[in-house]
Amino acid sequence: MEIKSRVPGKIVRFEKQVGDQVAVKDILIIMEAMKMRQVIPSPVAGVVKEYKVQPGDRVSAGAVVAIVE
């Protein structure tokens, strides 16, 4: 499943690594948007397959940031 950013902002760090098991609502990414920290949680249980961004990248709302299968 493609995980998308809900808001535009800057990727700060990953909370889970590629290959990690995740549950629904586990935090995948911390980002900064409008000078506030925002989280991107996993909407599904599975394994983090890939990150499409790197810390420091700026993303737009709706951008695919990770893949969880």
N, CA, C, O and CB atoms as a CASP TS submission, in Angstrom:
PFRMAT TS
TARGET T0000
AUTHOR 0000-0000-0000
METHOD Language model
MODEL 1
PARENT N/A
ATOM      1  N   MET     1       0.835  -1.176   0.000  1.00  0.00           N
ATOM      2  CA  MET     1       0.000   0.000   0.000  1.00  0.00           C
ATOM      3  C   MET     1       0.883   1.244   0.000  1.00  0.00           C
ATOM      4  O   MET     1       1.872   1.319   0.729  1.00  0.00           O
ATOM      5  CB  MET     1      -0.951  -0.005   1.210  1.00  0.00           C
ATOM      6  N   GLU     2       0.516   2.200  -0.815  1.00  0.00           N
ATOM      7  CA  GLU     2       1.240   3.467  -0.841  1.00  0.00           C
ATOM      8  C   GLU     2       0.821   4.320   0.356  1.00  0.00           C
ATOM      9  O   GLU     2      -0.370   4.500   0.611  1.00  0.00           O
ATOM     10  CB  GLU     2       0.979   4.225  -2.172  1.00  0.00           C
ATOM     11  N   ILE     3       1.800   4.840   1.083  1.00  0.00           N
ATOM     12  CA  ILE     3       1.545   5.732   2.204  1.00  0.00           C
ATOM     13  C   ILE     3       1.827   7.145   1.712  1.00  0.00           C
ATOM     14  O   ILE     3       2.893   7.411   1.158  1.00  0.00           O
ATOM     15  CB  ILE     3       2.427   5.363   3.463  1.00  0.00           C
ATOM     16  N   LYS     4       0.875   8.050   1.913  1.00  0.00           N
ATOM     17  CA  LYS     4       0.996   9.411   1.378  1.00  0.00           C
ATOM     18  C   LYS     4       1.030  10.447   2.492  1.00  0.00           C
ATOM     19  O   LYS     4       0.468  10.249   3.570  1.00  0.00           O
ATOM     20  CB  LYS     4      -0.160   9.712   0.425  1.00  0.00           C
ATOM     21  N   SER     5       1.692  11.538   2.210  1.00  0.00           N
ATOM     22  CA  SER     5       1.720  12.681   3.117  1.00  0.00           C
ATOM     23  C   SER     5       0.372  13.390   3.041  1.00  0.00           C
ATOM     24  O   SER     5      -0.164  13.603   1.953  1.00  0.00           O
ATOM     25  CB  SER     5       2.889  13.657   2.764  1.00  0.00           C
ATOM     26  N   ARG     6      -0.171  13.754   4.194  1.00  0.00           N
ATOM     27  CA  ARG     6      -1.452  14.473   4.208  1.00  0.00           C
ATOM     28  C   ARG     6      -1.261  15.973   4.009  1.00  0.00           C
ATOM     29  O   ARG     6      -2.170  16.667   3.552  1.00  0.00           O
ATOM     30  CB  ARG     6      -2.187  14.218   5.524  1.00  0.00           C
ATOM     31  N   VAL     7      -0.078  16.466   4.353  1.00  0.00           N
ATOM     32  CA  VAL     7       0.203  17.907   4.281  1.00  0.00           C
ATOM     33  C   VAL     7       1.576  18.121   3.644  1.00  0.00           C
ATOM     34  O   VAL     7       2.411  17.216   3.667  1.00  0.00           O
ATOM     35  CB  VAL     7       0.147  18.563   5.702  1.00  0.00           C
ATOM     36  N   PRO     8       1.822  19.302   3.076  1.00  0.00           N
ATOM     37  CA  PRO     8       3.168  19.585   2.578  1.00  0.00           C
ATOM     38  C   PRO     8       4.109  19.828   3.752  1.00  0.00           C
ATOM     39  O   PRO     8       3.692  20.347   4.788  1.00  0.00           O
ATOM     40  CB  PRO     8       3.159  20.809   1.626  1.00  0.00           C
ATOM     41  N   GLY     9       5.370  19.455   3.594  1.00  0.00           N
ATOM     42  CA  GLY     9       6.330  19.682   4.665  1.00  0.00           C
ATOM     43  C   GLY     9       7.676  19.060   4.364  1.00  0.00           C
ATOM     44  O   GLY     9       7.957  18.655   3.236  1.00  0.00           O
ATOM     45  N   LYS    10       8.511  18.990   5.404  1.00  0.00           N
ATOM     46  CA  LYS    10       9.871  18.459   5.281  1.00  0.00           C
ATOM     47  C   LYS    10       9.994  17.185   6.109  1.00  0.00           C
ATOM     48  O   LYS    10       9.574  17.147   7.266  1.00  0.00           O
ATOM     49  CB  LYS    10      10.924  19.511   5.734  1.00  0.00           C
ATOM     50  N   ILE    11      10.569  16.148   5.517  1.00  0.00           N
ATOM     51  CA  ILE    11      10.792  14.888   6.221  1.00  0.00           C
ATOM     52  C   ILE    11      11.906  15.095   7.243  1.00  0.00           C
ATOM     53  O   ILE    11      12.985  15.581   6.905  1.00  0.00           O
ATOM     54  CB  ILE    11      11.151  13.736   5.223  1.00  0.00           C
ATOM     55  N   VAL    12      11.637  14.721   8.501  1.00  0.00           N
ATOM     56  CA  VAL    12      12.629  14.877   9.566  1.00  0.00           C
ATOM     57  C   VAL    12      13.362  13.561   9.806  1.00  0.00           C
ATOM     58  O   VAL    12      14.591  13.518   9.766  1.00  0.00           O
ATOM     59  CB  VAL    12      11.958  15.360  10.867  1.00  0.00           C
ATOM     60  N   ARG    13      12.607  12.485  10.056  1.00  0.00           N
ATOM     61  CA  ARG    13      13.255  11.191  10.300  1.00  0.00           C
ATOM     62  C   ARG    13      12.253  10.047  10.136  1.00  0.00           C
ATOM     63  O   ARG    13      11.038  10.243  10.127  1.00  0.00           O
ATOM     64  CB  ARG    13      13.878  11.155  11.714  1.00  0.00           C
ATOM     65  N   PHE    14      12.827   8.829  10.006  1.00  0.00           N
ATOM     66  CA  PHE    14      12.031   7.607   9.946  1.00  0.00           C
ATOM     67  C   PHE    14      11.966   7.008  11.346  1.00  0.00           C
ATOM     68  O   PHE    14      12.974   6.963  12.051  1.00  0.00           O
ATOM     69  CB  PHE    14      12.632   6.587   8.924  1.00  0.00           C
ATOM     70  N   GLU    15      10.795   6.551  11.746  1.00  0.00           N
ATOM     71  CA  GLU    15      10.632   5.871  13.032  1.00  0.00           C
ATOM     72  C   GLU    15      10.760   4.357  12.873  1.00  0.00           C
ATOM     73  O   GLU    15      11.079   3.657  13.834  1.00  0.00           O
ATOM     74  CB  GLU    15       9.272   6.222  13.654  1.00  0.00           C
ATOM     75  N   LYS    16      10.518   3.859  11.682  1.00  0.00           N
ATOM     76  CA  LYS    16      10.664   2.435  11.364  1.00  0.00           C
ATOM     77  C   LYS    16      11.627   2.315  10.195  1.00  0.00           C
ATOM     78  O   LYS    16      11.728   3.218   9.365  1.00  0.00           O
ATOM     79  CB  LYS    16       9.278   1.771  11.027  1.00  0.00           C
ATOM     80  N   GLN    17      12.329   1.198  10.137  1.00  0.00           N
ATOM     81  CA  GLN    17      13.285   0.956   9.057  1.00  0.00           C
ATOM     82  C   GLN    17      12.686  -0.002   8.034  1.00  0.00           C
ATOM     83  O   GLN    17      11.743  -0.733   8.334  1.00  0.00           O
ATOM     84  CB  GLN    17      14.611   0.389   9.615  1.00  0.00           C
ATOM     85  N   VAL    18      13.238   0.008   6.827  1.00  0.00           N
ATOM     86  CA  VAL    18      12.816  -0.940   5.798  1.00  0.00           C
ATOM     87  C   VAL    18      13.006  -2.346   6.356  1.00  0.00           C
ATOM     88  O   VAL    18      14.061  -2.670   6.902  1.00  0.00           O
ATOM     89  CB  VAL    18      13.625  -0.742   4.461  1.00  0.00           C
ATOM     90  N   GLY    19      11.975  -3.178   6.213  1.00  0.00           N
ATOM     91  CA  GLY    19      12.013  -4.543   6.732  1.00  0.00           C
ATOM     92  C   GLY    19      11.324  -4.701   8.075  1.00  0.00           C
ATOM     93  O   GLY    19      11.042  -5.821   8.498  1.00  0.00           O
ATOM     94  N   ASP    20      11.049  -3.587   8.753  1.00  0.00           N
ATOM     95  CA  ASP    20      10.370  -3.647  10.058  1.00  0.00           C
ATOM     96  C   ASP    20       8.900  -4.009   9.892  1.00  0.00           C
ATOM     97  O   ASP    20       8.246  -3.590   8.936  1.00  0.00           O
ATOM     98  CB  ASP    20      10.499  -2.303  10.797  1.00  0.00           C
ATOM     99  N   GLN    21       8.390  -4.797  10.842  1.00  0.00           N
ATOM    100  CA  GLN    21       6.956  -5.071  10.939  1.00  0.00           C
ATOM    101  C   GLN    21       6.288  -3.846  11.536  1.00  0.00           C
ATOM    102  O   GLN    21       6.835  -3.219  12.443  1.00  0.00           O
ATOM    103  CB  GLN    21       6.668  -6.350  11.802  1.00  0.00           C
ATOM    104  N   VAL    22       5.108  -3.498  11.033  1.00  0.00           N
ATOM    105  CA  VAL    22       4.345  -2.389  11.595  1.00  0.00           C
ATOM    106  C   VAL    22       2.901  -2.808  11.809  1.00  0.00           C
ATOM    107  O   VAL    22       2.365  -3.653  11.092  1.00  0.00           O
ATOM    108  CB  VAL    22       4.417  -1.153  10.679  1.00  0.00           C
ATOM    109  N   ALA    23       2.288  -2.200  12.809  1.00  0.00           N
ATOM    110  CA  ALA    23       0.871  -2.397  13.081  1.00  0.00           C
ATOM    111  C   ALA    23       0.120  -1.152  12.621  1.00  0.00           C
ATOM    112  O   ALA    23       0.728  -0.119  12.338  1.00  0.00           O
ATOM    113  CB  ALA    23       0.615  -2.683  14.600  1.00  0.00           C
ATOM    114  N   VAL    24      -1.187  -1.257  12.548  1.00  0.00           N
ATOM    115  CA  VAL    24      -2.009  -0.100  12.213  1.00  0.00           C
ATOM    116  C   VAL    24      -1.726   1.011  13.227  1.00  0.00           C
ATOM    117  O   VAL    24      -1.688   0.765  14.432  1.00  0.00           O
ATOM    118  CB  VAL    24      -3.530  -0.472  12.197  1.00  0.00           C
ATOM    119  N   LYS    25      -1.530   2.214  12.736  1.00  0.00           N
ATOM    120  CA  LYS    25      -1.263   3.425  13.520  1.00  0.00           C
ATOM    121  C   LYS    25       0.167   3.548  14.042  1.00  0.00           C
ATOM    122  O   LYS    25       0.482   4.533  14.709  1.00  0.00           O
ATOM    123  CB  LYS    25      -2.196   3.475  14.675  1.00  0.00           C
ATOM    124  N   ASP    26       1.047   2.577  13.758  1.00  0.00           N
ATOM    125  CA  ASP    26       2.464   2.759  14.110  1.00  0.00           C
ATOM    126  C   ASP    26       2.998   3.949  13.318  1.00  0.00           C
ATOM    127  O   ASP    26       2.685   4.106  12.138  1.00  0.00           O
ATOM    128  CB  ASP    26       3.309   1.456  13.812  1.00  0.00           C
ATOM    129  N   ILE    27       3.798   4.780  13.965  1.00  0.00           N
ATOM    130  CA  ILE    27       4.355   5.955  13.301  1.00  0.00           C
ATOM    131  C   ILE    27       5.512   5.536  12.398  1.00  0.00           C
ATOM    132  O   ILE    27       6.456   4.884  12.842  1.00  0.00           O
ATOM    133  CB  ILE    27       4.828   7.004  14.340  1.00  0.00           C
ATOM    134  N   LEU    28       5.424   5.919  11.125  1.00  0.00           N
ATOM    135  CA  LEU    28       6.471   5.610  10.150  1.00  0.00           C
ATOM    136  C   LEU    28       7.454   6.764  10.000  1.00  0.00           C
ATOM    137  O   LEU    28       8.668   6.559   9.987  1.00  0.00           O
ATOM    138  CB  LEU    28       5.850   5.279   8.797  1.00  0.00           C
ATOM    139  N   ILE    29       6.920   7.979   9.886  1.00  0.00           N
ATOM    140  CA  ILE    29       7.738   9.143   9.550  1.00  0.00           C
ATOM    141  C   ILE    29       7.345  10.329  10.426  1.00  0.00           C
ATOM    142  O   ILE    29       6.167  10.560  10.699  1.00  0.00           O
ATOM    143  CB  ILE    29       7.588   9.502   8.054  1.00  0.00           C
ATOM    144  N   ILE    30       8.357  11.071  10.856  1.00  0.00           N
ATOM    145  CA  ILE    30       8.145  12.362  11.510  1.00  0.00           C
ATOM    146  C   ILE    30       8.475  13.422  10.464  1.00  0.00           C
ATOM    147  O   ILE    30       9.520  13.362   9.816  1.00  0.00           O
ATOM    148  CB  ILE    30       9.038  12.526  12.825  1.00  0.00           C
ATOM    149  N   MET    31       7.584  14.384  10.306  1.00  0.00           N
ATOM    150  CA  MET    31       7.840  15.472   9.371  1.00  0.00           C
ATOM    151  C   MET    31       7.523  16.806  10.034  1.00  0.00           C
ATOM    152  O   MET    31       6.840  16.861  11.057  1.00  0.00           O
ATOM    153  CB  MET    31       7.009  15.296   8.081  1.00  0.00           C
ATOM    154  N   GLU    32       8.022  17.861   9.445  1.00  0.00           N
ATOM    155  CA  GLU    32       7.755  19.206   9.941  1.00  0.00           C
ATOM    156  C   GLU    32       6.889  19.920   8.915  1.00  0.00           C
ATOM    157  O   GLU    32       7.242  20.018   7.740  1.00  0.00           O
ATOM    158  CB  GLU    32       9.083  19.994  10.210  1.00  0.00           C
ATOM    159  N   ALA    33       5.748  20.418   9.381  1.00  0.00           N
ATOM    160  CA  ALA    33       4.830  21.144   8.510  1.00  0.00           C
ATOM    161  C   ALA    33       4.310  22.353   9.272  1.00  0.00           C
ATOM    162  O   ALA    33       3.833  22.222  10.398  1.00  0.00           O
ATOM    163  CB  ALA    33       3.654  20.232   8.029  1.00  0.00           C
ATOM    164  N   MET    34       4.400  23.503   8.675  1.00  0.00           N
ATOM    165  CA  MET    34       3.942  24.742   9.306  1.00  0.00           C
ATOM    166  C   MET    34       4.595  24.943  10.675  1.00  0.00           C
ATOM    167  O   MET    34       3.946  25.365  11.631  1.00  0.00           O
ATOM    168  CB  MET    34       2.414  24.733   9.451  1.00  0.00           C
ATOM    169  N   LYS    35       5.886  24.633  10.748  1.00  0.00           N
ATOM    170  CA  LYS    35       6.705  24.779  11.963  1.00  0.00           C
ATOM    171  C   LYS    35       6.242  23.893  13.123  1.00  0.00           C
ATOM    172  O   LYS    35       6.570  24.150  14.282  1.00  0.00           O
ATOM    173  CB  LYS    35       6.696  26.222  12.409  1.00  0.00           C
ATOM    174  N   MET    36       5.481  22.855  12.800  1.00  0.00           N
ATOM    175  CA  MET    36       5.029  21.895  13.807  1.00  0.00           C
ATOM    176  C   MET    36       5.416  20.495  13.356  1.00  0.00           C
ATOM    177  O   MET    36       5.490  20.212  12.160  1.00  0.00           O
ATOM    178  CB  MET    36       3.488  21.997  14.037  1.00  0.00           C
ATOM    179  N   ARG    37       5.662  19.622  14.330  1.00  0.00           N
ATOM    180  CA  ARG    37       5.950  18.227  14.003  1.00  0.00           C
ATOM    181  C   ARG    37       4.642  17.511  13.690  1.00  0.00           C
ATOM    182  O   ARG    37       3.654  17.647  14.413  1.00  0.00           O
ATOM    183  CB  ARG    37       6.704  17.520  15.169  1.00  0.00           C
ATOM    184  N   GLN    38       4.653  16.759  12.618  1.00  0.00           N
ATOM    185  CA  GLN    38       3.516  15.951  12.200  1.00  0.00           C
ATOM    186  C   GLN    38       4.008  14.516  12.071  1.00  0.00           C
ATOM    187  O   GLN    38       5.194  14.280  11.841  1.00  0.00           O
ATOM    188  CB  GLN    38       2.894  16.473  10.850  1.00  0.00           C
ATOM    189  N   VAL    39       3.099  13.561  12.218  1.00  0.00           N
ATOM    190  CA  VAL    39       3.474  12.159  12.049  1.00  0.00           C
ATOM    191  C   VAL    39       2.722  11.580  10.861  1.00  0.00           C
ATOM    192  O   VAL    39       1.618  12.009  10.523  1.00  0.00           O
ATOM    193  CB  VAL    39       3.181  11.341  13.336  1.00  0.00           C
ATOM    194  N   ILE    40       3.354  10.596  10.244  1.00  0.00           N
ATOM    195  CA  ILE    40       2.693   9.819   9.201  1.00  0.00           C
ATOM    196  C   ILE    40       2.604   8.394   9.730  1.00  0.00           C
ATOM    197  O   ILE    40       3.611   7.689   9.791  1.00  0.00           O
ATOM    198  CB  ILE    40       3.472   9.891   7.814  1.00  0.00           C
ATOM    199  N   PRO    41       1.388   7.961  10.117  1.00  0.00           N
ATOM    200  CA  PRO    41       1.216   6.609  10.638  1.00  0.00           C
ATOM    201  C   PRO    41       0.926   5.611   9.511  1.00  0.00           C
ATOM    202  O   PRO    41       0.569   5.992   8.396  1.00  0.00           O
ATOM    203  CB  PRO    41       0.084   6.581  11.671  1.00  0.00           C
ATOM    204  N   SER    42       1.088   4.341   9.830  1.00  0.00           N
ATOM    205  CA  SER    42       0.735   3.295   8.877  1.00  0.00           C
ATOM    206  C   SER    42      -0.766   3.024   8.986  1.00  0.00           C
ATOM    207  O   SER    42      -1.271   2.802  10.087  1.00  0.00           O
ATOM    208  CB  SER    42       1.563   1.990   9.137  1.00  0.00           C
ATOM    209  N   PRO    43      -1.483   3.040   7.865  1.00  0.00           N
ATOM    210  CA  PRO    43      -2.912   2.734   7.910  1.00  0.00           C
ATOM    211  C   PRO    43      -3.195   1.226   7.900  1.00  0.00           C
ATOM    212  O   PRO    43      -4.336   0.800   8.077  1.00  0.00           O
ATOM    213  CB  PRO    43      -3.611   3.390   6.736  1.00  0.00           C
ATOM    214  N   VAL    44      -2.140   0.425   7.690  1.00  0.00           N
ATOM    215  CA  VAL    44      -2.292  -1.030   7.612  1.00  0.00           C
ATOM    216  C   VAL    44      -1.174  -1.727   8.387  1.00  0.00           C
ATOM    217  O   VAL    44      -0.119  -1.144   8.636  1.00  0.00           O
ATOM    218  CB  VAL    44      -2.296  -1.498   6.139  1.00  0.00           C
ATOM    219  N   ALA    45      -1.420  -2.975   8.760  1.00  0.00           N
ATOM    220  CA  ALA    45      -0.365  -3.805   9.345  1.00  0.00           C
ATOM    221  C   ALA    45       0.417  -4.426   8.192  1.00  0.00           C
ATOM    222  O   ALA    45      -0.152  -4.745   7.148  1.00  0.00           O
ATOM    223  CB  ALA    45      -0.958  -4.915  10.303  1.00  0.00           C
ATOM    224  N   GLY    46       1.714  -4.596   8.385  1.00  0.00           N
ATOM    225  CA  GLY    46       2.533  -5.193   7.338  1.00  0.00           C
ATOM    226  C   GLY    46       4.004  -4.963   7.577  1.00  0.00           C
ATOM    227  O   GLY    46       4.451  -4.835   8.717  1.00  0.00           O
ATOM    228  N   VAL    47       4.759  -4.911   6.481  1.00  0.00           N
ATOM    229  CA  VAL    47       6.206  -4.722   6.525  1.00  0.00           C
ATOM    230  C   VAL    47       6.554  -3.488   5.696  1.00  0.00           C
ATOM    231  O   VAL    47       6.036  -3.305   4.594  1.00  0.00           O
ATOM    232  CB  VAL    47       6.962  -5.989   5.996  1.00  0.00           C
ATOM    233  N   VAL    48       7.436  -2.646   6.233  1.00  0.00           N
ATOM    234  CA  VAL    48       7.910  -1.478   5.477  1.00  0.00           C
ATOM    235  C   VAL    48       8.785  -2.004   4.338  1.00  0.00           C
ATOM    236  O   VAL    48       9.840  -2.591   4.580  1.00  0.00           O
ATOM    237  CB  VAL    48       8.712  -0.459   6.404  1.00  0.00           C
ATOM    238  N   LYS    49       8.346  -1.793   3.103  1.00  0.00           N
ATOM    239  CA  LYS    49       9.087  -2.280   1.936  1.00  0.00           C
ATOM    240  C   LYS    49      10.052  -1.245   1.381  1.00  0.00           C
ATOM    241  O   LYS    49      11.138  -1.585   0.911  1.00  0.00           O
ATOM    242  CB  LYS    49       8.124  -2.699   0.852  1.00  0.00           C
ATOM    243  N   GLU    50       9.648   0.035   1.437  1.00  0.00           N
ATOM    244  CA  GLU    50      10.475   1.057   0.792  1.00  0.00           C
ATOM    245  C   GLU    50      10.054   2.440   1.268  1.00  0.00           C
ATOM    246  O   GLU    50       8.879   2.691   1.536  1.00  0.00           O
ATOM    247  CB  GLU    50      10.370   0.960  -0.749  1.00  0.00           C
ATOM    248  N   TYR    51      11.031   3.326   1.366  1.00  0.00           N
ATOM    249  CA  TYR    51      10.750   4.751   1.558  1.00  0.00           C
ATOM    250  C   TYR    51      11.027   5.442   0.233  1.00  0.00           C
ATOM    251  O   TYR    51      12.049   5.183  -0.403  1.00  0.00           O
ATOM    252  CB  TYR    51      11.618   5.374   2.727  1.00  0.00           C
ATOM    253  N   LYS    52      10.130   6.312  -0.182  1.00  0.00           N
ATOM    254  CA  LYS    52      10.263   7.049  -1.442  1.00  0.00           C
ATOM    255  C   LYS    52      10.901   8.418  -1.223  1.00  0.00           C
ATOM    256  O   LYS    52      11.101   9.170  -2.177  1.00  0.00           O
ATOM    257  CB  LYS    52       8.895   7.214  -2.109  1.00  0.00           C
ATOM    258  N   VAL    53      11.222   8.743   0.030  1.00  0.00           N
ATOM    259  CA  VAL    53      11.800  10.041   0.402  1.00  0.00           C
ATOM    260  C   VAL    53      12.984   9.803   1.325  1.00  0.00           C
ATOM    261  O   VAL    53      13.208   8.688   1.795  1.00  0.00           O
ATOM    262  CB  VAL    53      10.738  10.962   1.089  1.00  0.00           C
ATOM    263  N   GLN    54      13.734  10.862   1.578  1.00  0.00           N
ATOM    264  CA  GLN    54      14.855  10.816   2.519  1.00  0.00           C
ATOM    265  C   GLN    54      14.694  11.967   3.513  1.00  0.00           C
ATOM    266  O   GLN    54      14.063  12.974   3.192  1.00  0.00           O
ATOM    267  CB  GLN    54      16.236  10.904   1.769  1.00  0.00           C
ATOM    268  N   PRO    55      15.261  11.829   4.721  1.00  0.00           N
ATOM    269  CA  PRO    55      15.234  12.957   5.653  1.00  0.00           C
ATOM    270  C   PRO    55      15.812  14.207   4.986  1.00  0.00           C
ATOM    271  O   PRO    55      16.844  14.154   4.316  1.00  0.00           O
ATOM    272  CB  PRO    55      16.023  12.618   6.942  1.00  0.00           C
ATOM    273  N   GLY    56      15.124  15.325   5.185  1.00  0.00           N
ATOM    274  CA  GLY    56      15.525  16.583   4.564  1.00  0.00           C
ATOM    275  C   GLY    56      14.738  16.907   3.307  1.00  0.00           C
ATOM    276  O   GLY    56      14.699  18.061   2.881  1.00  0.00           O
ATOM    277  N   ASP    57      14.102  15.889   2.700  1.00  0.00           N
ATOM    278  CA  ASP    57      13.299  16.124   1.495  1.00  0.00           C
ATOM    279  C   ASP    57      12.047  16.926   1.830  1.00  0.00           C
ATOM    280  O   ASP    57      11.463  16.772   2.903  1.00  0.00           O
ATOM    281  CB  ASP    57      12.912  14.788   0.832  1.00  0.00           C
ATOM    282  N   ARG    58      11.645  17.779   0.899  1.00  0.00           N
ATOM    283  CA  ARG    58      10.370  18.492   1.010  1.00  0.00           C
ATOM    284  C   ARG    58       9.352  17.734   0.156  1.00  0.00           C
ATOM    285  O   ARG    58       9.651  17.328  -0.967  1.00  0.00           O
ATOM    286  CB  ARG    58      10.501  20.008   0.549  1.00  0.00           C
ATOM    287  N   VAL    59       8.154  17.550   0.700  1.00  0.00           N
ATOM    288  CA  VAL    59       7.106  16.822  -0.009  1.00  0.00           C
ATOM    289  C   VAL    59       5.839  17.665  -0.070  1.00  0.00           C
ATOM    290  O   VAL    59       5.606  18.530   0.774  1.00  0.00           O
ATOM    291  CB  VAL    59       6.822  15.466   0.674  1.00  0.00           C
ATOM    292  N   SER    60       5.035  17.395  -1.080  1.00  0.00           N
ATOM    293  CA  SER    60       3.745  18.069  -1.205  1.00  0.00           C
ATOM    294  C   SER    60       2.661  17.171  -0.613  1.00  0.00           C
ATOM    295  O   SER    60       2.880  15.978  -0.402  1.00  0.00           O
ATOM    296  CB  SER    60       3.432  18.413  -2.695  1.00  0.00           C
ATOM    297  N   ALA    61       1.505  17.746  -0.349  1.00  0.00           N
ATOM    298  CA  ALA    61       0.372  16.961   0.139  1.00  0.00           C
ATOM    299  C   ALA    61       0.021  15.924  -0.920  1.00  0.00           C
ATOM    300  O   ALA    61      -0.054  16.244  -2.106  1.00  0.00           O
ATOM    301  CB  ALA    61      -0.861  17.876   0.466  1.00  0.00           C
ATOM    302  N   GLY    62      -0.192  14.698  -0.498  1.00  0.00           N
ATOM    303  CA  GLY    62      -0.536  13.625  -1.422  1.00  0.00           C
ATOM    304  C   GLY    62       0.650  12.891  -2.011  1.00  0.00           C
ATOM    305  O   GLY    62       0.467  11.932  -2.761  1.00  0.00           O
ATOM    306  N   ALA    63       1.864  13.318  -1.689  1.00  0.00           N
ATOM    307  CA  ALA    63       3.060  12.648  -2.210  1.00  0.00           C
ATOM    308  C   ALA    63       3.219  11.274  -1.562  1.00  0.00           C
ATOM    309  O   ALA    63       3.011  11.122  -0.358  1.00  0.00           O
ATOM    310  CB  ALA    63       4.324  13.511  -1.962  1.00  0.00           C
ATOM    311  N   VAL    64       3.585  10.283  -2.359  1.00  0.00           N
ATOM    312  CA  VAL    64       3.856   8.943  -1.825  1.00  0.00           C
ATOM    313  C   VAL    64       5.192   8.989  -1.093  1.00  0.00           C
ATOM    314  O   VAL    64       6.209   9.373  -1.670  1.00  0.00           O
ATOM    315  CB  VAL    64       3.874   7.857  -2.968  1.00  0.00           C
ATOM    316  N   VAL    65       5.187   8.594   0.190  1.00  0.00           N
ATOM    317  CA  VAL    65       6.407   8.659   0.993  1.00  0.00           C
ATOM    318  C   VAL    65       6.941   7.281   1.380  1.00  0.00           C
ATOM    319  O   VAL    65       8.121   7.140   1.699  1.00  0.00           O
ATOM    320  CB  VAL    65       6.151   9.466   2.240  1.00  0.00           C
ATOM    321  N   ALA    66       6.072   6.259   1.351  1.00  0.00           N
ATOM    322  CA  ALA    66       6.513   4.920   1.752  1.00  0.00           C
ATOM    323  C   ALA    66       5.593   3.867   1.148  1.00  0.00           C
ATOM    324  O   ALA    66       4.483   4.155   0.699  1.00  0.00           O
ATOM    325  CB  ALA    66       6.543   4.789   3.296  1.00  0.00           C
ATOM    326  N   ILE    67       6.096   2.634   1.153  1.00  0.00           N
ATOM    327  CA  ILE    67       5.314   1.475   0.727  1.00  0.00           C
ATOM    328  C   ILE    67       5.304   0.479   1.885  1.00  0.00           C
ATOM    329  O   ILE    67       6.356   0.108   2.405  1.00  0.00           O
ATOM    330  CB  ILE    67       5.904   0.826  -0.588  1.00  0.00           C
ATOM    331  N   VAL    68       4.101   0.049   2.283  1.00  0.00           N
ATOM    332  CA  VAL    68       3.939  -0.987   3.310  1.00  0.00           C
ATOM    333  C   VAL    68       3.130  -2.108   2.678  1.00  0.00           C
ATOM    334  O   VAL    68       2.072  -1.866   2.097  1.00  0.00           O
ATOM    335  CB  VAL    68       3.232  -0.425   4.617  1.00  0.00           C
ATOM    336  N   GLU    69       3.630  -3.339   2.792  1.00  0.00           N
ATOM    337  CA  GLU    69       2.903  -4.498   2.237  1.00  0.00           C
ATOM    338  C   GLU    69       2.590  -5.484   3.332  1.00  0.00           C
ATOM    339  O   GLU    69       1.984  -6.524   3.071  1.00  0.00           O
ATOM    340  CB  GLU    69       3.718  -5.188   1.124  1.00  0.00           C
TER
END
